[in-house]
């Protein structure tokens, strides 16, 4: 019996290729991924990161120097004031008691009656600031107190700035020796002392009530006497 001729075997399809699809040209590039784009803009990104680092670093510096560290142990702000002493005194007596010169004052000014008030001040948490001491005279009328208008001769008895206190410690205590002239008419009065930081009133306190017995001749021109401020030493 004659043998049937064998059929030729088909060549196996090339692996990884779909029939009828040509391979991509060797020169064709794949789309760039995220890392590729970042690589091309490395210089710009480095500059941006440098700016961010500077800002963040500056923020940490500010925080470290002003809000952290010793600020945790820094006491909260507290202010108190009280009149520790209150006596009648002409200006000359006030100056001599403090060992201050009378030069520059007229005899009329030196004999002006007033009060010598010792203002005890306690300042906490205000180191490095400037605290102003001011006084005003108020008339006592029953249960009310009222500010006075300008006195004869142009003497103003309101909002008189007589001292500045600059605390050098977290807790600072001072004595402000203040001379307050009397108003020029009979009546009952008190002196109101204010501690201010800028325009903000931190504390106020009143002197005891005092009485002016009779009208007196005003100095020929208004004047303000600076207070003497001294530290309080712990006993």
VENFEN-V496862 format. One line per field, one symbol per residue. ss: DSSP state (h for helix, s for strand, l for the rest). psi: psi as a letter, one per 40 degrees, with the letter a starting at -180 (. if undefined). burial: b if it has 16 or more other C-alpha atoms within 10 Angstrom, else e. A space follows every 10 residues. Layout:
# VENFEN-V496862
ss = ???
psi = ???
burial = ???
This chain:
# VENFEN-V496862
ss = llllllllll llllllllll llllllllll lllhhhhhhh lhhhhhhhhh hhhhhhhhhh hhhhhhllhh hhlllllsss ssssssssll hhhhhhhlll llllllhhhh lllsssssss ssssllllll ssssssssss sllsssslll llllllllls ssssslllll ssssssssss slllllssss ssssssslls ssssssllls ssllllllll lllllllsss sllll
psi = hhihihihii hiihiehihe hiiiidehii ihaddddddd fddddddddd dddddddddd ddddddeabe ddehiihhhi iihdihihhi dddddddefi ieheiidddd ehiaihhhhh hhhhffheih hihiiihihh gbeihiiiii iheehhfifh heihhgheid hhhihhhhhh iiifiiihii hhhihihbeh hdiiiiiiii hhdiiihiie iiihhhihhi ihhh.
burial = eeeeeeeeee eeeeeeeeee eeeeeeeeee eeeeeeeeee eeeeeeeeee eeeeeeeeee eeeeeeeeee eeebeeeebe bbbeebebbb bbbbbeeeee ebeeeeeebb ebbbbbbbbb bbbbbbbeee bbbbbbbbbb eeeeeeeeee ebeebbbbeb bbbbbebeeb bbbbbbbbbb bbbbeeebbb bbbbbbbeee ebbbbbbeeb ebeeeeebbe eeeebebbbe eeeee
